[in-house]
Amino acid sequence: MPADPSQEVRRLRRQLRAFVSQAQENERKLQRFLQQEVDFMAAAGLGELLEVLFTDYPRRFELDAISLRLADPDHEIRRILADRDRPADPRLLLVDHPLPADAPLRLGPLDTAQAAELFPGVSGIASAALLPLTRRRSGLGQLAIGSRRAERFITGTASDFLARLASVLAVCIENALNHERVRRLGLLDPLTGLHNRRYFDARLREAIAQARRDATPLSCLILDIDHFKQVNDRHGHAAGDAVLQHLAGILKRQMRLNDVLARLGGEEFAVLLAATDAAAAMDIAERIRLAVAHGACPAVGVAPLSVTVSIGCSSLDDNHQPPPEDTGAQLLDAADRGLYEAKRAGRNQVVFQPM
């Protein structure tokens, strides 16, 4: 018996409506992905890019969990985030080893152990998409997005959209890191890896303003390597460079995360100690002095060298309120006078000088 033409027409109409509905849904999905790409590309710097990724992206796509694993074998990303005072985020997983550049995009269910590894602190994740992030045949990392619905991520589910988004994110991460490198090149001393005078001066103004607002102490140390010219004259400039790098390493290990450490020039270094009064600053300075004096410096072509430092210390005095534009200069000048007194008194000493 031939099929009823009216039934066939209704079937075709239903099929057409389904196709149109699917096309409209794909168009809406495409628009969301395109907008997300724009937001990624508009982010200025690594910190802002991470904020967009961890806040806007999950909200726009109704994700239950997200994590980003990045290769950071040289701890460059860690230093960038520390410079930006960005707190640790469990969703950002930094690993000390390179990541494979040929990892496939994977979608599917997760067991409890896999979910716990990918999404620390998030429970009930049943399915996930694992998106490799690669650039120039190098594995930058992996973006993992998860859902508590087992059917949310299955093989073939919008994998083309996800692959494109992962490619865009990889480019944005690379660009953000390059941006940070350029910024740091202008603010870092290339020999020691410490911040330079330009960076220190900017942070000094910020630290003084913060100390005034919070009514907290602020201390400054200026350090100078004793008899540094003799090191260069006797052993050569390569040995002198090794001594500078050795001291920079000691200072880094002694400093707290919110301290500001810089090489002012030559053999002179400076430290800003936030929320630190004079007594505590003197304790820190003495600890640094002892660490330098007791640690021999390996130098190329010569026996390990023993060096010492002289340190001047000053603190922002609540009873002394110079004009704001002069405060930084006076704080540095007091520390510098303390350094001069330490040198004059025989070196390898710490001297406090009030403002």
N, C-alpha and C positions, 0 to 999 in steps of 0.2 A: 504494500500500500504506500503510495507516494507521501512524503512528509508534508505536513501542513505548512504552506508558505508563510502564514502569519506567525507560527511558532519559530520558524527559521529566522524571520525578520527580528522577532523579539530577542532571539539568542544572539544574533549579530549585534543588535543594539546594546545588549548587556556587555558583550565582549568589547564593543567600541568604548562604552563608558568606562570599563575597567582599564582599557589602554590609555584613555584620556586621563583618568584619575592617577594612573601610575606615572604618566608623563608629567602631570602637574606636581606630583610628589617628588619626582626626580628633579624638576626645575626648582622647587623650594629647597631641596637638599643641596643642589648645585649652588644656589644663591648663598646658603649658609656657609658652604665650604669656601666660596669666593670671598665672602666677607671675612671669614677667619684668616684667609691668606693675607688679605689687606691689613688686618690687625697685626699679624705677625710681622709683616714687612714694615709697618709704621713704628714698631717698637724701637726706641732709642737705647742701645746698650743691652748688655746681657741681663741685668736685673729686671728691666721693664719687659723684656721678652719672656722671661720666666713668669712674671706676674700675669701676662696675657695668657700664657700657656696653662698655668695652674688655676686661674680664676675664670677668665672669659670662656675658654674652650670647653671645659666641662659643663658650664652652665648652658652654653648655646646648644650643645649636643646631648644634654641630659645624661652625662656619664657619672657613674658611681665611684670611679677610682681612676687615677692617672698617676704615672710615674715616668721620670725621664732618667735614663742611664747614660752617662757621658764618660768617654775615655779621658782621663786626666793624669797621664803617667808622670808629667813634670810638675803637677800641682799648680799649674797656671790658673785654672779656673778657680781653685780654692783661694789663691791670692787675690784674684779679681773680686770675688765675692766678699772677701775679708776687707779689701780696700773700700768696698761699697757699704760696709757695715750691714750686710744682709745676713739675717739670722739663718741658722741651719734649718733645712726643710727636708723632712723624711721622704718627700716625693722626688727629691733630686738625689740620685745615687751616683757618686763619683767613684770610678774604679781606677786602679793604678796600672792597668794593663791595656794594650790596644784591643779594640773590638773588631770582629771580622767584617770585611767590606762586602762579602757576598752572602750575608744572612738573608733568608727569604722573609717576605711578609707572611705572617701566620695569623689565622683566626680560628677560634675554637674554644672548647670547654676547658676549664681549669680544675685541678684537684686542690685540696686545701693547702698542701705544701707549696704548690706553684703559686697560688694566690698570695700566700704569706710572703713569699720571696719577692714577688713583683710589686705588691702593694702593702708595705709594712703598716700595720695598725688599722687596716681596713678589713672588715669581716664580711663574709657572705658573697664574695665575688665568684660568679659561676662561669663567666666567659670573658674572653679578652681578645684584643687585637694587638699583635706585636709588630711594630713598624720600624724597620731598620733605617737609620739615618746615615747616609753615605755622601761623601763629596770627594771628587777627584780620586776615585778608587781607594778611598780611605774610610774606615768605619768610625764615624763620629760618636755614634751611640745608638740608643734604641728608645723609642717612645712606646709605652704600654698604656692602653686604655681598657677599662674593665666595666662590666655590668653585673648586677645581681641576677639578671635574667639569662638563663642558659642559652636561649634562642637569639639573643641580641647579636652575638658575633659568631657566625658560622661561615664556613668556606664559601667564598664568592659574594659575601654580603658587602656591597659597595666598596670592594677592594680597590677599584680603580680610583675612586674618590680619595680613599685613605692613602694610597700610594702617592698620589699627586700631592696631598697635604704633607706627607712625610718628606717629599723632595723639597717642597717650599720651606718647611721648617728647618731642614738641614742647611739650606742656603742661608736662612736668617741666622742660625746659630753661628755659622762660619763668619758671616758679615759682622755679627755682634762681637765675636772674639777679635776679629781684625780691628774693629773700632776701638775696643778696649786696649789692644796692643798699641795702636797709634797714640791713644791718650796716655798710656803709661810711658811710652818712649819719651814724651815731653816732660814727664814728671819723675822719671826714674834715673838713678845714676847707673850707667851701663856696666861699670866695673863691679860694684858690690850688689846691685839689684835693690838697693834701698831707695827710698824717695829722695828727691833732690831739694835744693833750697827753695825753689819756686813752690813746690808742693807744701813744704814745711811752713812757709810764710802764710799760705792760704789757710792751712789748718790751724795755725796759731791764732789767726783772727777769729775763726769759728770757735775755737776752744775757749778763748777769752770771753766771747759773747755768751757761750753756754755756761761758763762758770759764774758770770754775773747774774744770768737769769736764774740759775739754780742755787745760788749762794753756796757754791762748793769750791774747795781749794783747787788750785792748778799749779803744778810745779814744772820746772824746766831744768834739764841737765845739758851741759855742753862738755864734750869729751875731746881730748887731744892725745894722740899717741906720743909718748915721750921719746925724744931723740930720734924721731922718724927720719930726719935727714941723714943721720949716720947709717941707718939701714940701707938707704938708697946708695950712699957713697961707698959703703964697704961691700955690699952684696949685689948691687944693681937694682934697676927699677922692677925687674920681674919679682925679686924678693919683696920689694916694697909693695907691689900690687898684691902679693900673696898675704902680706900682713894686713892690708886693708880688708881683704876678703875674709880673712880669719876673724878679725874684730867684728865685721858685719855679722858673721855667723853667730858669734857669742852674743851680740846684742839682740839678735832676733830670738834666740832661745831664752833670753832673760825677760823679754818684753811680754806684756799682756796684750790681748786682742785690741783693746781700745787705746793703747799707747801709740804715739806718733813718733816714728824713728826715721831720721834722715841723715844723709851725708851733706854737710854744709859746703864742703870743698876741701881739697887737700887731705890732711889727716884729721880733720875736725868733724865731729858728729854731734847731733843734737837729739834729745828725747823730750817729748811732751808727756807729762803724766797727769791725766785727767783725774779729778776727784782724789787728789793725793796731796796731803799737807807736807810741810817741811820735814818733819821727823820721818815720815814714811819714805819721802823722796831721798833723804840721806841714807836710809837703810838700803834702798834699791841701788843707789849709786855705789855704796860700799860693796854690795854683792857683785856688781859689775866689775868693779876694780879688782876684787879678789879672783873672779873668774878669769880675767885677762892675765893677771900676774901668775896664776897657777897653771895656765894652759900654754904649752909650747906651740909655736906656729910652724907647721911644715912649709918649707919654701923650696922652690926648684933649684937644684944644683948646690945647695948649702945644707948644713946641719940645721935641725929645727931651731928656730929663733925664739928667744924669750923677750917679750915686750911688756911694757906697763902703760897705763893711761893716767892722766890727771883729769879731774872732773870738777867743774864748777856747778853749783846748785843754787837755784833761787825759787821762790814761791810767790804767788799772788797774795798779797797781804790785804785782808779785809779792812784793815784800818788805814790803808793807803789807797786812795782813789784818784789816780791820775786821769787825765782826759782819755776817753776810749781809744782815740787814734794813737796815743803814746804808750798804751799799756804793754803792747807786744814788744816794742823797742826797749822799754824799761826792764821788762822781764828778761829779755835776752842779754841786755847790757849787764844786769846784775849777775847772771850766770857766767858771763864772760869775765867779769871781774873776779868771781870766785875761781874760775879756771886760772887766771893770771896769778892769783895768790897761791894756788896749789903748785904751780910751776916754780914760783919764786921761793916757796918753802922747801923745795927739794924734789918735787914731782912724785908720782905714784901716790897721790893723796886726793881726798875729797874735801872741798871747802865750800861752806854755805855762805852766800852773800845776800843780805836782805835788799829789797828794792828801795 
